[in-house]
Amino acid sequence: MAALGRSKDYDVIVVGGGSAGSAAASRLVTEAGARVLLIESGGSGRHPFFRMPAGVVRLMVPGSPHYRSHLSTPQAHLDGRVVEILQANVLGGGSSVNAMSYTRGTRADYDGWDAMLGGGTGWDWESLLPVFKRHEANQRLGAPHHGTDGPLKVSDPHHPISLISRAFLLALQEKGLPFTSDFNGGETFGAGVLQQTTYLGERWSAARAFLSPNLGNPNLDVVLDHRVTRILIENGRAVGVEYARSKGGEVITARAQDVILTAGSFVSPQLLLLSGIGPAEELQSHGIPVAVDLPGVGQGIQDHYDARLTFETFGNPGYHGQDRGFNMIRNGLQYVLFRSGPVASTGSEVSGFNNPLNPGDAPSMQYYCLGRLPSYHAADASEGTMLIANLVATQSRGQLGLTSSDPRAPLRLDLGWLSDPADLDQLVAGVEFLLDTASATPLRSMLGRCLSLPKQTNRAAIVDFIRRRASTNWHPVSSCRMGRDDDPLAVVDAQLRVRGVENLRIFDGSIMPRIVGANTNAPIMAIAERGVDLMTGRYTPAKN
């Protein structure tokens, strides 16, 4: 990677080398000819496991340098439980360690954004569809909804889906979810095989797609293992950043004409607060001089969170135990020689969407089948699987703030899960739908006892289980949300400019006005690309 930017001035500094940062930096260099400094707190992600779809299981271990842990405050609606959310700490961000699901959300998601912004802003489905198509190289689908020659490879699973995934797909159809061959055409209702950011059995992260082809470009400097600690603001304008090694050390200053935050929904608002941009009262409580009193910074966090039912299985129709002993050796050889076998799969191959409480409404739940057991059930059964009910239409809101003016201090993170009773009702209905699906003919012969709930279950047991076990789907957004000029909690405007500070923008999932009803990696890349369009003048939206 490039040398540190000690004395070199740049056109643009991009803070965070995840999905958004990789897409933004690449396009700024190749299409705008900008001199770009990209600063990433993690490493390069060159370990072979990063290219193996199943390698993420080996990387997600306690103390891994490839993740940054965020702990919540005790959650009032989870019986006081503290929730841990891991954030990728590696070039490519979440796209380097996720389950690779490529889903965009629905037409209604983006049309809703545009309506919230006053209309005519270019954030509606029809305006964003060309952005999605531009970055995509889909191996099966084409016009009118997909691109085929972009930098990001998207394909069906390279390895044939497991027996348990196939049975789950058939069971969802038996329970009324029609088969869909494309979750990305504007509607998600139904059941089908998930497309993934994979190609010929290898993960295709944002870093691989966008950054790797440009690492030799003299206009791009990539600095790894360094964390930005403050945005430099002079006379109401962002002029650069201060950063240092992630493990501490000399503070380095880099200056630029523009600064773009792509550090994610936890770190982007944290950097604003550390730089004096946020609620004045909170900044003053930590002795931080107020540059801009912006009450919405850190407010309104949304996330997808789920309930995971674990089952014993008869035989091993999934991937349980395939990463141990002789199975590990055999599967590793198959992958090395042929790029196939269980190592070519994350295990998350099939999904379904519905609204179990109001079947005629937009989907509120997303369902997965993961053909292995989590660690906390490892001793309970020799073989098993998980069925997951993921809430994608969350109504609850959280917030974050600082615990100290020290950039390395943990955040004060209140996720707010289940604070809106509607979320609990939806999750209970989702669990009930999964229990019903588990009894459908295609799954009945494969699944044994449910390890998560008592044999004679009822709503009270399901509610208790959700409060004890609800976990993140790793999609936190909306902590610096986009909004109209008359919205007091809007942090950025429709052109992704931070209010009150010139030449400072945010191009990541924190700007979502409302969470989308699907996995967030693809939308975050589209946000970054739309941000570059707006910044470089390729797209001129209507005025609010």
Buried (B, 14 or more C-beta within 10 A) or exposed (E): BBEBBEEBBBBBBBBBBBBBBBBBBBBBBBEBEBBBBBBBBBBBBEBEBBBBBBBBBEBEEEEBEBBBEBEBBEBEBBEEBEBEBBBBBBBBBBBBBBBBBBBBBBBBBBBBBBBBBBEBBBBBBEBBBBBBBBBBBBBEBEEEBBBBEBBBBBBBBBBBBBBBBBBBBBBBBBBEBEEBEBBBBBBBBBBBBBBBBBBEBBBBBBBBBBBBEBEEBEBBBBBBBBBBBBBBBEEEBBBBBBBBBBEEEEEBBBBBBBBBBBBBBBBBBBBBBBBBBBBBEBBEEBEBEBBBBBBBBBBBBBBBBBBBBBBBBEEBBBBBBBBEEEBBEEBBEBBEEEBBBBBBBBBBBBBBBBBBBEEEEBBBBBBBBBBBBEEEBEEEBEBBBBBBBBBBBBBBBBBBBBEEBEBEEEBBBBBBBBBBEBBBBBBBBBBBBBBEBBEBEBBEEBBEEBBBBEEEBEEEBBBEBBBEBBBBBBBBBBBBBBBBEEBEEBBBBBBBBBBBBEBBBBBBBBBBBBBBBBBBBBBBBBBBBBBBBBBBEEBEBEEB
